[in-house]
Amino acid sequence: MGYTIPGADFIQSDQLKINVGASIGASTANAISSFTRAWQANAAKTEKLLGVKTDFRNGVVMANNATAQAAIKKGITSGTYKKGTPIFEQWSEEVVKRGQDATDAQMKIRFGDLDPEQEKEQLAIMNGFTSYNDSSLTNMGRYTSDVLASNNKDNGQFLTGDIATGQYMSNLVTMKAALGGNVADNLGEGATATRKLIVEGDENIISSSVSIPKNSNFIKNMNTGNNVFKDIIAAGIENKTIIEDGENYVFNQKINMGVYGTEGGPDFLVDHSARINQSGVLQNANFLDKDHQIKDTSYLGQNKEGFEKFSISKNTPNNNFQTTTLEVLDMHALGSNKAFLADVKTEVNTLLRPGRSPRAIASDLAHTYKTGDIESFKKDFPGLQKYNTFEEFFGSKDEEVKSSFVNNVIQESMFRNIFQDQKTTGNKDGVNFISRQLDEKKDAELMKYLTDNNAKNRLGEDYKAGDFVYGREIIKSEKITKPASISYNEKVYNNLQKGVDESILFAALTETPAKSKIMYTEKDNIKGTYVMLDGFPTGTALKPKALDLLFKP
């Protein structure tokens, strides 16, 4: 949240920049080995949840139809947008009124006949005017500065609010409406908004109510563009951050300007911390080389002489003989590396640094590390079960649990992107960098291999079903060629080797490779295979060895 006092043109805006915020996830290493699975499930859902950001922006664009554009042009031409926001108009009226009251009080003190108690009352009115001006201008400035920043495409802050419960959507709509002008121009035909300044003593409270028809093109486009939008609306209704009023969705907010942007008060925009330098961390751990490529020594067994890699072979439908060799990343070596753990711990301490609000931590992690759904973690991380939102969790005093949680979130996020900078060489048929969740049946052979080779997951435990294995697959293929039909002579030779009887093989006149003729017959009462000349057997019967040599290829 930054602070500048807005000018008269506060309401002029083309489009709201939507920043995303939400939640987080983690586990203690000695208790929970299924954290990866939980984080992966959360990340998949969070990516869809965060898609609301884009869909909302697109919805705003689509809502600006020809009618809306005409209305905007008319408003600008007529000077409607030069009057300032309703809130500032109401605040100005309050300042003028209090100024008049202070003037009256000053006149009474100067020219009236007041007793000490009456004079004290009038002095309080005069001093209250100055105090109200100073404090309210500062407080209103914090809020309006955020409204303007949310419309600045170059603003790098995150919009706060739990995405999964509808709080983020409510904050987004409220900030959009706070830009002033005709809310239908931004949120679609039929959308309406009321913004009222409630003054209680010296406190300024902004009451905002935005109503969007369920059947509006804006809502239809959101429902079409993001498949979790309906879930967000449903959760918002359940958590009362969104009201279902007949044919409309209503987004109500009461914002106390006196505490806006403070530790305990509301704050719709927060600063964020830079994402951890993944390549730098992995290089420090000697996991990557200077070119950001995974070193061969980072794979399991690379330092062991005679180590056999995991390979499977199969015939493919396109008549190839394919061999796939899996080189498994040694995640335990990385997970126990002192430099790696120290760098991650530094990032944890940065995110959880003292004085940072729970909402800032929750929004930062949700956007940066894809942790937008607290329910995804509760089964595998019991420490979260008693909390409804991540903001609530990070506002707790469970310091050790929070640290462990964030530590694991950072690591899992890094593992998910561990192959992002990897390149493949041209001397391999194919290289795939993979992260595979082990299936008890499909990966039984791989799990046995990992066990036999004493491979450990990043927690130092034996791999089991549900764990994730990271590595690279090297695929080599060889075309299967069918052998040509063998010759008759080769068939004869093969049959001789099998011991097929000569009387069968040479029952008919047979031509040898040397073009002579042989036949199984009888000569001088001796049966055998003879060389035939002019239809008559000659010489002596050929011995088996002689026949082998005669037909040998």
C-alpha positions in Angstrom: 0.0 0.0 0.0 1.4 3.4 -1.0 0.1 6.8 -0.1 -0.6 9.9 -2.2 -3.4 12.3 -1.8 -5.6 12.0 -4.9 -6.6 14.9 -7.0 -9.9 15.8 -8.6 -9.5 13.4 -11.4 -9.3 10.4 -9.0 -12.2 8.6 -10.7 -10.8 8.6 -14.2 -9.8 5.1 -15.2 -9.6 2.8 -18.2 -9.1 -0.6 -16.5 -8.4 -2.0 -13.1 -5.2 -4.0 -12.7 -6.0 -7.1 -10.8 -3.5 -8.5 -8.4 -4.0 -11.9 -7.0 -3.7 -13.1 -3.4 -4.7 -16.1 -1.3 -3.2 -18.9 0.7 -0.3 -21.4 1.4 1.0 -25.0 2.4 3.7 -27.1 4.2 4.6 -29.9 6.6 7.1 -31.1 9.2 9.7 -33.4 7.6 9.6 -36.0 10.3 5.8 -36.3 10.3 4.4 -35.8 6.8 5.8 -37.4 3.7 2.8 -36.8 1.5 3.3 -33.0 1.4 4.3 -33.1 -2.2 1.0 -34.7 -3.2 -0.9 -32.1 -1.2 1.0 -29.3 -2.8 0.6 -30.6 -6.3 -3.2 -30.9 -5.8 -3.2 -27.4 -4.3 -1.1 -25.9 -7.1 -3.4 -27.4 -9.8 -6.4 -25.8 -8.1 -4.7 -22.6 -7.3 -3.7 -22.0 -10.9 -7.4 -22.3 -11.8 -8.3 -20.0 -9.0 -5.7 -17.4 -10.0 -7.1 -17.6 -13.5 -10.0 -15.5 -12.2 -7.5 -12.6 -12.5 -7.3 -12.9 -16.3 -10.9 -13.8 -16.8 -12.0 -10.8 -14.7 -9.9 -8.5 -16.8 -11.3 -10.0 -20.0 -14.8 -9.8 -18.6 -14.2 -6.1 -18.0 -13.2 -5.6 -21.6 -16.2 -7.5 -22.9 -18.5 -5.5 -20.6 -17.4 -2.4 -22.4 -19.8 -2.8 -25.3 -20.9 -0.2 -27.7 -23.6 1.1 -25.3 -21.1 1.4 -22.4 -18.6 3.2 -24.6 -21.3 5.6 -25.7 -22.1 6.3 -22.0 -18.5 6.9 -21.2 -18.1 9.4 -24.0 -21.3 11.2 -23.0 -20.1 11.3 -19.4 -16.7 12.8 -20.4 -18.4 15.3 -22.8 -20.8 16.4 -20.1 -18.1 16.8 -17.5 -19.7 14.2 -15.2 -16.3 12.6 -14.4 -14.8 15.9 -13.4 -16.7 16.1 -10.2 -14.7 13.5 -8.3 -15.9 10.3 -6.5 -19.1 10.3 -4.4 -16.9 9.5 -1.4 -14.8 12.6 -1.9 -17.8 14.7 -2.5 -19.3 13.5 0.7 -16.1 14.0 2.6 -15.8 17.5 1.2 -19.3 18.2 2.4 -18.3 17.0 5.9 -15.2 19.2 5.9 -17.3 22.2 4.9 -19.9 21.5 7.5 -17.2 21.0 10.2 -15.6 24.2 9.0 -18.8 26.1 9.5 -19.2 24.6 12.9 -15.7 25.6 13.8 -16.4 29.1 12.6 -19.5 29.4 14.7 -17.6 28.1 17.7 -14.9 30.6 17.2 -17.5 33.4 17.0 -19.1 32.2 20.2 -15.9 32.2 22.0 -14.9 35.6 20.7 -18.2 37.4 21.1 -20.4 35.1 23.2 -21.0 35.1 26.9 -19.9 31.6 27.7 -19.2 29.9 31.0 -16.0 27.8 31.3 -17.8 24.5 30.4 -19.5 26.0 27.4 -16.2 27.5 26.2 -14.5 24.1 26.6 -17.2 22.6 24.3 -16.6 25.2 21.6 -12.9 24.8 21.8 -13.3 21.1 21.3 -15.3 21.8 18.1 -12.5 24.1 16.8 -9.7 21.7 17.6 -11.8 18.8 16.2 -12.0 20.5 12.9 -8.3 20.7 12.5 -7.8 17.2 13.8 -10.4 15.7 11.5 -9.0 17.5 8.5 -5.5 16.2 9.1 -6.4 12.6 10.1 -9.1 12.0 7.6 -7.1 13.4 4.7 -4.2 11.1 5.6 -6.5 8.1 6.2 -8.6 8.7 3.0 -5.3 9.2 1.1 -4.1 5.6 2.1 -7.3 4.1 0.7 -7.6 6.2 -2.5 -3.9 5.7 -3.2 -4.6 1.9 -3.3 -7.6 2.4 -5.5 -5.5 4.4 -8.0 -2.7 1.9 -7.8 -5.0 -1.0 -8.5 -5.8 0.7 -11.8 -2.1 1.2 -12.7 -0.9 -1.6 -15.0 2.7 -1.0 -13.8 1.8 -1.5 -10.1 3.4 -4.6 -8.7 1.4 -5.0 -5.5 -0.9 -7.9 -4.8 -4.7 -7.6 -4.2 -5.5 -9.2 -0.9 -8.3 -11.6 0.1 -8.8 -15.4 0.3 -9.5 -16.5 -3.3 -11.2 -19.8 -2.3 -13.7 -18.2 0.0 -14.8 -15.3 -2.3 -13.1 -12.6 -0.2 -10.7 -11.8 -3.0 -13.5 -11.5 -5.5 -15.4 -9.1 -3.1 -12.3 -7.0 -2.7 -11.7 -6.9 -6.4 -15.3 -5.7 -7.2 -15.2 -3.2 -4.4 -12.0 -1.6 -5.7 -13.3 -1.6 -9.2 -16.5 0.3 -8.1 -14.4 2.7 -6.0 -13.0 4.2 -9.2 -16.3 6.1 -9.5 -18.2 6.9 -12.6 -20.9 4.6 -14.0 -20.1 1.1 -12.5 -21.9 -0.5 -15.4 -19.1 0.6 -17.7 -16.7 -1.6 -15.8 -18.9 -4.5 -14.5 -21.4 -4.8 -17.2 -24.9 -3.7 -18.0 -27.2 -3.7 -15.0 -24.4 -3.4 -12.4 -25.0 -0.7 -9.8 -23.1 0.6 -6.8 -23.6 2.8 -3.8 -20.8 4.3 -1.9 -21.6 6.2 1.3 -19.4 8.0 3.8 -20.5 7.3 7.4 -18.9 9.7 9.9 -18.9 8.5 13.5 -17.2 11.1 15.6 -13.8 11.6 13.9 -14.0 8.2 12.2 -14.7 7.9 8.5 -16.3 4.6 7.4 -16.9 3.9 3.7 -19.9 1.7 3.1 -19.8 0.2 -0.4 -22.4 -2.0 -2.0 -22.1 -3.4 -5.6 -24.8 -5.4 -7.3 -24.2 -7.4 -10.5 -27.1 -9.2 -12.2 -26.7 -13.0 -12.5 -27.8 -13.0 -16.1 -25.4 -10.2 -17.1 -23.0 -10.7 -19.9 -20.2 -10.0 -17.4 -21.2 -12.9 -15.1 -21.9 -15.2 -18.2 -18.4 -14.4 -19.5 -16.8 -15.2 -16.2 -18.7 -18.5 -15.9 -17.5 -19.4 -19.3 -14.0 -18.2 -19.0 -13.0 -19.8 -15.7 -14.3 -23.2 -14.5 -13.8 -22.4 -10.8 -15.7 -19.0 -10.9 -18.9 -20.8 -9.9 -17.1 -22.4 -7.0 -15.8 -19.0 -5.8 -19.3 -17.5 -6.0 -20.7 -20.5 -4.1 -18.0 -20.2 -1.4 -18.5 -16.5 -1.1 -22.2 -17.0 -0.5 -21.5 -19.6 2.1 -19.0 -17.4 3.8 -21.2 -14.3 3.5 -18.6 -12.4 1.5 -21.1 -12.4 -1.4 -24.8 -12.0 -1.0 -27.3 -13.7 -3.3 -30.2 -11.2 -3.6 -32.8 -12.5 -6.0 -31.4 -12.1 -9.5 -28.2 -10.3 -8.3 -24.9 -11.0 -6.6 -24.2 -8.3 -4.1 -20.7 -7.4 -2.7 -20.9 -5.4 0.5 -17.9 -3.8 2.3 -17.6 -1.5 5.3 -14.1 0.0 5.4 -12.9 2.0 8.4 -10.5 4.7 7.1 -9.1 5.2 10.5 -7.3 1.9 10.5 -7.0 1.2 6.8 -3.6 0.0 5.9 -2.7 -0.6 9.6 -1.7 -4.0 11.1 -5.2 -4.7 12.4 -7.3 -2.9 9.7 -8.3 -3.7 6.2 -5.8 -3.3 3.3 -6.7 -4.2 -0.2 -3.2 -3.9 -1.7 0.1 -5.2 -0.2 3.7 -5.2 -1.2 5.4 -8.6 -2.0 8.8 -10.1 -1.7 10.8 -11.2 -4.7 10.6 -14.9 -5.5 13.6 -17.0 -4.4 16.4 -17.2 -7.0 16.0 -20.9 -7.9 19.0 -21.2 -10.1 21.3 -19.4 -7.7 20.1 -21.6 -4.8 20.7 -24.8 -6.8 24.1 -23.6 -8.0 25.1 -22.9 -4.4 24.1 -26.5 -3.6 26.3 -27.7 -6.5 23.2 -29.2 -8.2 23.5 -27.0 -11.3 26.5 -26.0 -13.4 27.4 -22.4 -14.4 25.0 -22.8 -17.4 22.1 -23.7 -15.1 22.1 -27.3 -16.3 21.7 -30.2 -13.9 25.0 -31.8 -13.3 25.4 -35.5 -14.0 26.6 -36.0 -10.4 23.1 -34.9 -9.3 21.6 -38.1 -10.6 21.4 -41.3 -8.5 24.4 -43.6 -8.7 26.5 -41.3 -10.9 29.4 -41.6 -8.5 29.2 -45.4 -8.2 31.3 -47.6 -10.5 29.2 -50.2 -12.3 25.9 -48.6 -11.3 23.0 -49.8 -13.5 20.4 -47.3 -14.5 16.7 -48.2 -14.7 15.7 -49.3 -18.2 12.7 -50.7 -19.8 12.3 -51.9 -23.4 9.2 -52.4 -25.6 8.1 -52.8 -29.2 6.2 -49.7 -30.3 3.2 -49.7 -32.7 5.3 -48.1 -35.4 7.6 -51.1 -35.5 10.4 -49.7 -33.3 12.3 -51.4 -30.5 12.4 -48.6 -27.9 14.6 -48.5 -24.8 13.9 -45.9 -22.1 16.5 -45.2 -19.5 15.5 -43.3 -16.4 18.1 -41.3 -14.5 16.7 -40.4 -11.1 17.6 -37.2 -9.4 19.1 -37.7 -6.0 16.5 -35.7 -4.1 17.7 -36.8 -0.7 21.2 -35.4 -1.5 19.6 -32.1 -2.4 17.2 -32.0 0.5 19.9 -32.6 3.0 22.4 -30.1 1.4 23.4 -27.5 3.9 23.7 -24.7 1.4 20.3 -25.5 -0.1 18.6 -25.6 3.4 20.3 -22.4 4.5 19.1 -20.5 1.3 15.6 -21.7 1.7 15.6 -20.8 5.4 16.6 -17.3 4.5 13.7 -17.0 2.1 11.4 -18.3 4.8 12.6 -15.7 7.3 12.1 -13.0 4.6 8.5 -13.9 4.0 7.8 -14.3 7.7 9.8 -11.3 8.8 8.5 -9.5 12.0 6.1 -6.7 11.4 4.6 -8.2 8.3 0.8 -8.5 8.3 -0.8 -11.9 8.0 -2.7 -10.7 4.9 0.5 -9.7 3.2 2.1 -13.0 3.9 -0.9 -15.0 2.7 -1.3 -12.9 -0.5 2.4 -13.0 -1.2 2.6 -16.8 -1.0 -0.6 -17.4 -2.8 0.5 -15.4 -5.8 4.2 -16.3 -5.8 4.1 -19.9 -4.7 0.6 -21.0 -5.9 -0.9 -21.8 -2.5 -4.5 -20.6 -2.8 -6.5 -23.4 -1.3 -6.0 -24.2 2.4 -8.4 -27.2 2.2 -5.9 -29.0 -0.1 -3.4 -29.2 2.7 -5.5 -30.1 5.8 -5.4 -33.9 5.2 -1.7 -34.1 5.0 -0.8 -31.2 7.2 -2.7 -31.5 10.5 -1.4 -28.2 11.7 -3.8 -26.4 9.4 -7.0 -28.1 10.4 -8.0 -25.6 13.0 -7.7 -22.6 10.6 -10.3 -21.5 8.0 -8.0 -19.2 6.0 -4.3 -18.7 5.5 -4.6 -15.2 6.8 -5.9 -16.7 10.1 -3.1 -19.2 10.1 -0.3 -16.6 9.6 -1.9 -14.5 12.3 -1.5 -17.3 14.8 1.4 -17.9 17.2 2.3 -21.3 15.8 5.7 -20.0 14.7 7.4 -23.3 14.3 4.5 -24.7 12.3 4.4 -21.6 10.1 8.1 -21.8 9.4 8.0 -25.5 8.5 4.9 -24.9 6.3 6.5 -22.1 4.3 9.8 -24.0 4.0 8.1 -26.9 2.4 6.0 -24.7 0.1 9.1 -23.1 -1.2 10.9 -26.4 -1.8 7.9 -28.0 -3.5 7.6 -25.0 -5.8 11.2 -25.2 -6.7 11.0 -29.0 -7.4 8.0 -28.3 -9.7 10.1 -25.9 -11.7 13.5 -27.7 -11.3 13.7 -28.6 -15.1 12.6 -25.1 -16.4 16.1 -24.2 -17.7 17.2 -27.6 -18.9 18.3 -28.1 -22.5 18.7 -31.4 -24.4 21.7 -32.4 -26.5 21.4 -33.4 -30.1 23.2 -36.8 -29.7 20.2 -38.5 -28.1 17.1 -39.9 -29.7 15.0 -38.1 -27.1 15.2 -36.6 -23.6 12.3 -35.9 -21.3 12.6 -34.3 -17.9 9.8 -35.8 -15.8 8.2 -35.7 -12.4 6.2 -38.9 -11.8 3.9 -39.7 -8.9 4.6 -43.4 -8.1 1.7 -45.7 -8.6 1.8 -49.0 -6.7 0.8 -51.1 -9.7 2.1 -49.2 -12.7 5.4 -48.4 -11.1 6.0 -51.6 -9.1 9.2 -52.4 -11.1 10.6 -48.9 -10.6 9.8 -48.9 -6.9 11.7 -52.2 -6.5 14.6 -50.6 -8.4 14.7 -47.6 -6.1 14.5 -49.8 -3.0 17.2 -52.2 -4.3 19.5 -49.2 -4.9 18.8 -47.6 -1.5 17.3 -44.5 -3.2 15.7 -42.1 -0.7 13.2 -39.3 -1.2 14.0 -35.7 -0.1 13.0 -36.6 3.5 15.5 -39.4 3.6 12.8 -42.1 3.5 12.3 -45.1 1.2 10.2 -44.3 -1.9 6.6 -45.4 -1.7 3.4 -45.1 -3.7 2.3 -41.5 -3.8 5.8 -40.0 -3.7 7.2 -38.0 -6.6 10.3 -39.1 -8.6 12.2 -36.5 -10.6 14.6 -37.3 -13.4 15.3 -37.5 -17.1 14.3 -40.2 -19.5 16.7 -41.0 -22.3 14.8 -42.7 -25.2 16.6 -44.7 -27.9 14.7 -46.4 -30.7 15.8 -49.0 -33.3 13.8 -49.9 -36.3 12.7 -53.6 -36.3 13.6 -55.2 -39.7 12.0 -58.5 -40.7 14.5 -61.0 -42.0 14.2 -61.9 -45.7 12.8 -65.4 -46.6 15.6 -68.0 -46.3 16.6 -70.1 -49.3 15.7 -73.7 -49.9 19.3 -74.8 -49.2 19.2 -72.9 -45.8 16.0 -74.7 -44.9 17.6 -78.0 -45.7 20.6 -77.2 -43.6 18.4 -76.1 -40.7 16.4 -79.3 -40.9 19.6 -81.3 -40.9 20.6 -79.5 -37.7 17.2 -80.4 -36.2 17.8 -84.1 -37.0 15.1 -84.5 -39.6 15.4 -87.9 -41.3 17.2 -88.0 -44.6 14.5 -90.2 -46.1 12.1 -87.3 -45.6 14.4 -84.5 -46.7 15.7 -86.1 -49.8 12.8 -88.4 -50.8 12.7 -86.5 -54.1 15.6 -85.6 -56.4 17.3 -82.6 -54.7 19.7 -80.1 -56.3 22.7 -79.2 -54.1 24.3 -75.7 -53.9 27.1 -77.1 -56.1 24.3 -78.0 -58.7 24.8 -81.7 -58.3 21.7 -84.0 -57.8 21.2 -86.2 -54.7 18.4 -88.5 -53.5 17.6 -90.9 -50.7 17.5 -94.3 -52.4 19.0 -97.8 -52.3 22.2 -99.1 -53.8 23.6 -102.6 -53.4 21.0 -103.2 -50.7 22.3 -100.2 -48.8 19.9 -97.4 -48.2 21.2 -93.8 -48.0 21.6 -90.5 -49.8 23.5 -90.8 -53.0 24.8 -88.6 -55.8 22.6 -89.3 -58.8 24.0 -89.5 -62.3 21.7 -90.1 -65.3 19.0 -91.2 -62.8 21.2 -93.8 -61.0 23.0 -93.6 -57.6 26.7 -93.5 -57.7 29.5 -93.8 -55.2 28.8 -94.4 -51.6 26.1 -93.1 -49.4 26.8 -89.5 -48.1 27.6 -89.3 -44.4 25.7 -86.7 -42.2 28.8 -84.5 -41.9 29.2 -84.4 -45.6 25.6 -83.4 -46.0 26.1 -80.6 -43.4 29.1 -79.2 -45.3 27.2 -79.5 -48.6 24.3 -77.3 -47.5 26.0 -75.1 -44.9 25.3 -71.4 -45.8 
